[in-house]
Amino acid sequence: MELNTIYCDDCLNVMSKMDDNSIDLTITSPPYDNLRNYKGYSFDCKAIAKELYRITKKGGVVIWVVGDKIVKGNKTLTSFKHALIFQEVGFNVHDTMIYKKKNTPFMRSNAYTNCFEYMFVFSKGSPKTFNPLKEKTARCGEEMLVCNKKADGINKKVLGKLNSEKTKTNIWEYAVGLGGTTNDKIAFKHPATFPEKLAEDHILSWSNEGDIIFDPMCGSGTTCKMAILNNRNYIGCDIAQEYVDIAQERIKNSTKQLKIKFN
């Protein structure tokens, strides 16, 4: 397989041509529960999970962004069914993260508005790379901190130092729509795009420069675009030629802007 290439084909066909233990990180969102029309495409989750396990390097990670459809008031729990399948084929469920949408238009009359999807972090063994993203703390500097609080409830304090930043939680919040998901208007010709920052944050967290990033259902090419912009290599594929064309145009435009040679 050629690096920095997007293939128009079924992902199972593409993966069958890949070497064992060749991919550092996969980031994708499958067409779960037929919530969107993907040209009639449906996928075999277990077959894809098995192939992803085979091609993922030891210590590699798969990010699987998925949610659930509500059918007659009953959630499908497809997300957790997928997680159990990945666990069955050999992956560790390293984390269950949340992708929270800042501005969601979907309202329910008899339940709270759903504003999230799951981001399962599947790993082949223990992740070989973790570059934790940081955020500023509310307070920093020296102050009296509670120490050795016991069953009597008495607070004992000692002088300690609060750090100026801390590792982010596993709930990540992003704005969606134009200007949030992306500024590439062409991307919205695809029915479901996830935010560029979401892909970038996972790329920075679970890979290093020069690693190979894969998206087996790459749609409008967000994962591939953010991989190349962060000095990683990518392989993408999608079954629809029109989406492959969109992905290639997005990558070409973004790399031109940064004066990166695009092949």
C-alpha positions in Angstrom: 0.0 0.0 0.0 1.2 3.5 -0.9 1.4 6.0 1.9 -0.4 9.3 1.7 -3.0 7.8 -0.6 -6.8 7.5 -0.5 -8.3 4.4 -2.1 -11.8 4.0 -3.5 -12.7 0.5 -2.4 -14.4 -1.5 0.4 -12.1 -1.2 3.5 -12.0 -5.0 3.8 -10.4 -5.3 0.4 -8.0 -2.5 1.2 -7.0 -4.0 4.5 -6.5 -7.5 3.0 -3.6 -6.0 1.0 -1.9 -4.5 4.1 0.9 -6.1 6.0 0.5 -7.4 9.5 1.4 -5.0 12.3 1.8 -2.0 10.0 -0.6 0.7 11.3 0.2 2.9 14.3 -3.2 4.5 14.8 -6.7 4.2 13.2 -9.3 6.9 13.6 -12.7 6.4 12.1 -16.5 6.6 12.5 -18.4 3.8 10.9 -21.9 4.1 9.4 -23.7 2.7 12.4 -27.4 2.0 12.6 -28.1 3.5 9.2 -28.4 6.9 10.6 -27.1 8.3 7.4 -27.4 7.2 3.8 -23.9 6.1 2.6 -24.8 5.1 -0.9 -26.4 1.9 0.5 -23.2 0.8 2.2 -23.4 -1.4 5.2 -20.5 -2.9 7.0 -19.5 -6.1 8.8 -18.2 -4.9 12.2 -16.6 -8.1 13.3 -14.8 -8.7 10.0 -13.4 -5.1 10.1 -12.4 -5.5 13.8 -10.5 -8.7 13.0 -8.6 -7.0 10.1 -7.9 -3.9 12.2 -6.4 -6.1 14.9 -4.2 -7.9 12.3 -2.8 -4.7 10.7 -2.4 -2.7 14.0 1.1 -2.7 15.4 1.6 -4.0 18.9 0.8 -1.0 21.2 -1.2 0.6 18.4 -4.6 2.2 18.9 -8.0 2.3 17.2 -10.3 5.3 17.8 -13.9 4.2 17.0 -16.4 7.1 17.1 -19.9 5.7 17.3 -23.4 6.3 18.8 -26.8 4.7 19.0 -30.1 5.1 17.2 -33.3 5.4 19.1 -36.0 3.0 17.7 -39.5 3.4 19.1 -38.0 4.9 22.3 -35.4 2.2 22.7 -31.7 2.8 22.2 -29.9 0.2 20.1 -26.7 0.1 22.2 -24.9 -0.5 18.9 -21.9 1.4 20.4 -21.4 -1.1 23.2 -22.1 -4.1 20.9 -19.2 -2.8 18.8 -17.0 -2.5 21.9 -17.6 -6.1 22.9 -16.8 -7.2 19.3 -13.5 -5.4 19.4 -12.7 -6.9 22.8 -13.7 -10.4 21.5 -11.2 -10.2 18.6 -8.3 -9.3 21.0 -8.3 -5.5 21.6 -8.2 -4.0 25.0 -10.9 -1.4 25.7 -8.3 1.1 26.9 -10.8 3.9 27.4 -14.4 5.0 26.8 -14.2 8.6 25.9 -17.0 11.1 25.1 -17.3 13.4 22.1 -19.5 16.2 23.4 -21.1 18.5 20.9 -21.4 22.1 22.0 -24.2 23.0 19.6 -26.6 20.1 18.9 -29.9 20.7 17.2 -31.5 17.3 18.1 -34.2 17.6 20.7 -36.3 14.9 22.3 -39.7 15.7 23.7 -39.6 13.2 26.6 -35.9 13.0 27.4 -32.8 15.2 27.7 -31.2 16.4 24.5 -28.5 13.9 23.4 -25.2 15.9 22.8 -22.5 13.2 22.6 -21.1 10.2 20.9 -18.6 7.6 22.3 -15.0 7.5 21.3 -13.8 4.1 22.2 -10.0 3.7 22.5 -9.1 0.2 21.5 -5.5 -0.8 22.0 -3.4 -3.9 20.9 -1.8 -4.5 24.2 -0.8 -1.4 26.2 -0.6 1.8 24.1 3.0 2.4 23.1 2.4 6.1 22.7 0.5 8.5 25.0 1.2 12.2 24.7 -1.4 13.7 27.1 -3.1 16.9 26.1 -3.0 19.5 28.8 -5.4 22.3 30.0 -4.9 25.2 32.4 -6.0 24.7 36.0 -8.3 27.1 37.8 -5.7 27.8 40.4 -2.0 27.4 40.6 0.9 28.3 42.8 1.5 27.5 46.5 -1.2 27.2 49.0 -2.3 25.1 52.0 -3.5 21.7 50.8 -5.5 18.9 52.6 -3.2 16.1 53.6 -3.9 12.7 55.2 -7.5 13.2 55.9 -8.7 10.3 58.0 -12.0 8.8 59.2 -12.3 11.5 61.9 -12.9 14.0 59.1 -10.3 16.5 60.5 -8.6 18.4 57.7 -4.8 18.5 58.1 -3.1 20.9 55.7 0.4 21.4 54.5 2.0 23.9 52.2 1.9 22.5 48.6 2.1 23.6 45.0 -0.7 23.5 42.5 0.4 22.9 38.9 -0.5 25.5 36.3 -1.9 22.8 34.0 -3.3 19.3 34.2 -4.1 16.4 31.8 -7.5 16.8 30.1 -10.4 14.6 31.1 -11.7 12.0 28.7 -14.7 14.1 27.8 -13.8 16.3 24.8 -16.1 19.1 23.7 -16.2 20.5 20.2 -18.4 22.9 18.2 -20.0 21.4 15.1 -21.0 22.8 11.8 -19.2 25.3 9.5 -16.4 27.0 11.5 -16.6 24.3 14.2 -16.2 21.0 12.4 -14.2 22.6 9.6 -13.9 25.7 7.5 -13.9 23.5 4.3 -17.4 24.0 2.9 -16.9 21.1 0.5 -16.6 18.7 3.5 -20.4 19.1 4.1 -21.2 17.3 0.9 -20.6 14.3 3.1 -23.6 13.5 5.4 -21.6 13.1 8.6 -18.2 14.7 9.3 -16.5 14.8 12.7 -14.5 17.9 13.8 -10.9 18.3 12.5 -9.9 19.1 16.1 -11.2 15.8 17.3 -9.1 13.9 14.8 -6.1 16.2 15.5 -6.3 15.7 19.3 -6.3 11.9 18.9 -3.5 12.0 16.4 -1.4 14.1 18.8 -2.3 11.9 21.8 -1.7 8.4 20.4 1.0 8.8 17.7 4.3 10.5 16.9 5.6 12.3 13.8 6.2 9.8 11.0 3.7 7.3 12.2 1.1 5.8 9.9 -2.5 6.9 10.5 -5.4 4.9 8.9 -9.0 5.6 8.3 -10.9 2.7 6.7 -14.1 4.7 6.2 -12.6 8.1 5.6 -15.6 9.9 4.1 -14.6 13.6 3.6 -11.0 12.9 4.6 -10.8 14.6 8.0 -8.4 12.0 9.6 -6.1 12.0 6.6 -6.0 15.8 6.3 -5.1 16.2 10.0 -2.5 13.4 9.8 -0.6 15.1 7.0 -0.9 18.5 8.7 0.7 17.0 11.8 3.6 15.4 10.0 2.2 11.9 10.0 1.6 9.6 7.1 -1.9 8.4 6.2 -3.8 5.7 4.3 -7.5 6.3 3.7 -10.2 4.5 1.8 -13.9 5.0 1.1 -16.3 3.0 -1.0 -17.8 6.1 -2.7 -15.7 7.8 -5.3 -17.4 11.2 -4.7 -16.2 11.2 -1.1 -12.7 10.2 -2.1 -12.7 13.1 -4.5 -13.8 15.5 -1.7 -11.1 14.1 0.6 -8.4 14.5 -2.0 -9.4 18.0 -2.7 -9.4 19.0 1.0 -5.9 17.5 1.5 -4.6 19.2 -1.6 -6.0 22.6 -0.6 -4.7 22.4 2.9 -1.2 21.3 2.0 -1.0 24.0 -0.6 -1.8 26.6 2.1 1.1 25.4 4.2 3.4 25.0 1.2 3.7 21.3 1.8 4.4 19.3 -1.3 1.3 17.1 -2.2 1.8 14.0 -4.3 
